[in-house]
Amino acid sequence: MGWPYIFIRNDDVWTMDRPFRFFFQQASKRSIPVVYAVIPGKMEPGLVRFLCRAKERTPKLLDIVQHGWVHANHSAVAGKKYEFGISRSLKAQREDIRLGQKKMRQAFGKLFTPAFVPPYHGYDERTFRVLHEEGFQIFSAGRRSFQKEKRFIEMPAQVPFSRYDQSQRSVHSARDILETLARRIYRRPLSGVLMHHVDFATPALRRELTRFFDCIKALEIREGWRVLLFSEYLRVGNGIGKLE
């Protein structure tokens, strides 16, 4: 039947620090595809070179997509964050999205997948309008947006690995994430896992990451789970059934 399918999206990518290197190595050595959401206004040259080489060498193991502009918070409301949202004019949003896309295309060229991840998962109808104007094909936030007009494909990452307890960032256990996926995955053709490599900050938390990747690899082999990239989804004409 061609499913269950999942995708893994790793956000806030901009520098070659130790947490990023560890995350990338663990996914890569298990041949697990990951969508890397890169912050164009912050990305460092070393990261660009690394991702370009990796995408050219193993194109089926990573996608490079746009994560806003500089990941700034423009909200004046306590407890609510967004780089794109109600306080941002159409002109301001267009300028930031265009600047970000220009930098992404200059840095990655044909290796860039035309997908947009809004920082803090914040956006409004003006965001959609600009993304449509600029030719983006995929929009990936934390939940489905119920667009007024179907402008692009939505790939919501609805299963967050990070957790927030009294303003302290940590991660869920690998077991909890896998149980959540198991409950969802046979009711939906596609489920997305949201990760932040920076949150795997201690040996214990890094073990949860490697446990998760080991289990995903085992599920691929034993149960036929598939881990998709956005570019693969686009390649088959948006039809999951064609991926069998």
C-alpha positions in Angstrom: 0.0 0.0 0.0 3.0 2.3 0.1 2.9 3.5 3.6 3.5 4.2 6.5 5.7 7.2 5.7 7.4 9.7 7.9 9.8 12.6 7.4 12.3 14.1 9.8 12.9 17.8 9.8 15.8 19.3 11.7 15.4 23.1 12.3 17.7 26.0 13.2 20.6 24.9 11.0 23.2 27.6 10.5 26.6 26.7 11.9 28.9 23.7 12.1 28.8 23.3 15.9 29.2 20.1 17.8 25.5 19.3 18.2 24.9 19.7 14.5 27.8 17.5 13.6 26.7 14.8 16.0 23.1 14.9 14.7 24.2 14.8 11.1 26.7 11.9 11.6 24.2 9.8 13.5 21.5 10.1 10.8 24.0 9.8 7.9 25.8 6.6 9.1 22.4 4.9 9.4 21.3 6.2 6.0 18.3 8.0 7.5 17.1 10.9 5.3 16.7 14.3 7.0 15.3 17.7 5.9 17.6 20.4 7.1 15.9 23.8 7.6 18.6 26.4 7.2 18.4 30.0 8.5 19.7 32.0 5.4 20.5 35.2 7.2 22.7 33.4 9.7 24.2 30.5 7.8 28.0 30.3 7.9 30.2 29.6 4.9 31.5 26.4 6.5 28.0 25.0 6.8 27.2 25.9 3.2 30.3 24.0 1.9 29.5 21.0 4.1 25.9 20.7 3.1 26.7 21.2 -0.6 29.3 18.4 -0.5 26.9 16.1 1.4 24.0 16.8 -0.9 26.1 16.1 -4.0 27.6 13.0 -2.5 24.4 11.5 -1.0 21.4 13.3 -2.5 18.9 10.8 -1.1 20.0 11.5 2.5 19.3 15.2 2.9 17.2 18.1 1.7 18.2 21.8 2.2 15.2 24.1 2.7 14.6 27.7 3.8 13.9 28.5 7.5 12.7 32.1 7.4 15.2 34.9 7.1 17.2 35.5 10.4 14.9 33.7 12.8 14.0 37.0 14.5 11.0 37.3 16.8 8.7 40.2 15.7 5.9 39.5 18.1 5.1 42.0 20.9 2.7 39.6 22.6 4.1 37.6 25.5 4.2 33.9 24.9 3.7 34.2 21.2 6.6 34.3 18.8 6.9 34.6 15.0 9.1 36.0 12.3 6.2 36.2 10.0 2.8 37.1 11.4 0.2 39.7 12.1 2.5 42.6 13.0 4.5 42.2 9.7 3.3 44.0 6.7 3.1 42.3 3.3 6.0 44.5 2.2 8.2 43.5 5.1 7.4 39.8 4.8 8.1 39.9 1.0 11.4 41.5 1.6 12.6 39.0 4.2 11.4 36.0 2.3 13.0 37.2 -0.9 16.3 38.0 0.8 16.3 34.6 2.3 15.5 32.8 -0.9 18.1 34.8 -2.8 20.8 33.8 -0.3 19.7 30.1 -0.4 19.8 30.0 -4.1 23.2 31.7 -4.3 24.6 29.3 -1.7 23.0 26.0 -2.8 21.8 26.5 -6.4 20.1 23.4 -7.7 20.7 21.6 -4.4 18.1 23.8 -2.7 14.6 22.3 -2.4 11.9 25.0 -2.7 10.3 24.5 0.7 9.7 27.0 3.4 9.7 26.5 7.2 8.4 29.5 9.2 10.4 30.2 12.4 8.4 29.5 15.5 5.7 28.1 13.1 4.3 31.6 12.8 2.7 32.9 9.6 -0.5 34.5 8.2 -2.2 34.8 4.9 0.3 37.4 3.7 3.1 34.8 4.3 1.2 32.4 2.0 0.8 35.1 -0.7 4.5 35.9 -0.8 5.6 32.2 -0.8 3.2 31.6 -3.7 4.6 34.6 -5.6 8.2 33.4 -5.0 7.5 29.9 -6.3 7.8 27.8 -3.2 6.2 24.4 -3.6 6.1 23.1 0.0 5.2 24.7 3.3 6.1 23.0 6.5 4.9 24.3 9.9 3.8 22.4 13.0 0.3 21.7 11.9 -1.9 22.0 8.8 -2.9 25.5 8.0 -6.1 25.1 6.1 -5.2 27.5 3.4 -8.0 29.5 1.9 -6.5 28.7 -1.5 -4.5 25.6 -2.2 -1.2 27.3 -3.2 1.3 24.7 -2.3 1.8 21.3 -0.6 1.7 21.2 3.2 4.0 19.0 5.1 3.3 19.6 8.8 5.8 18.3 11.4 3.3 17.5 14.1 5.4 15.3 16.3 8.0 17.5 18.2 10.9 15.8 19.7 11.7 18.8 21.9 9.8 19.4 25.1 9.4 22.6 27.2 9.0 22.3 31.0 9.0 25.5 32.9 10.8 27.3 30.1 13.5 24.6 30.1 14.2 22.9 26.8 14.8 19.2 26.8 13.6 16.2 24.6 11.0 13.5 24.9 12.2 9.9 25.1 12.7 8.0 21.9 10.1 5.5 23.2 7.5 8.3 23.6 8.1 9.6 20.1 7.9 6.1 18.6 4.7 5.4 20.4 3.2 8.6 19.2 4.2 7.8 15.6 2.8 4.3 15.9 -0.6 5.7 17.0 -0.6 8.2 14.1 1.1 6.5 11.3 -1.6 3.9 10.4 -4.3 6.6 10.3 -2.4 9.1 8.1 -0.3 8.6 4.9 2.5 10.8 6.3 3.7 11.9 9.7 6.5 14.5 10.3 8.9 14.6 13.2 10.3 17.9 14.3 13.8 18.1 15.8 16.3 20.7 17.0 19.8 19.3 17.1 20.8 21.8 19.7 18.5 20.2 22.2 20.5 17.0 22.3 23.0 18.7 24.7 24.0 16.0 27.1 25.2 12.3 26.8 21.8 11.1 28.1 19.8 13.2 25.6 22.1 12.2 22.7 21.4 8.6 23.6 17.7 9.2 23.1 18.6 10.5 19.6 20.6 7.5 18.7 17.9 5.1 20.1 15.3 6.9 17.9 17.5 6.6 14.8 18.2 2.9 15.6 14.5 2.1 16.0 13.6 4.0 12.8 16.1 2.0 10.9 14.8 -1.3 12.4 11.2 -0.3 11.5 12.3 0.4 7.9 13.7 -3.1 7.7 11.1 -5.0 9.6 7.8 -3.1 9.1 8.3 -1.3 5.8 8.4 2.2 7.2 9.7 4.8 4.8 11.5 8.0 5.6 10.9 10.6 2.9 12.6 13.8 1.8 10.5 16.7 0.5 12.4 16.5 -2.8 11.3 12.9 -3.2 7.7 13.9 -2.6 8.0 16.6 -5.3 9.7 14.2 -7.7 6.8 11.8 -7.8 4.2 14.5 -8.5 3.0 14.8 -4.9 1.6 11.3 -4.9 2.7 9.2 -2.0 1.2 6.1 -3.7 3.7 6.5 -6.5 6.6 5.9 -4.1 6.1 2.2 -3.8 
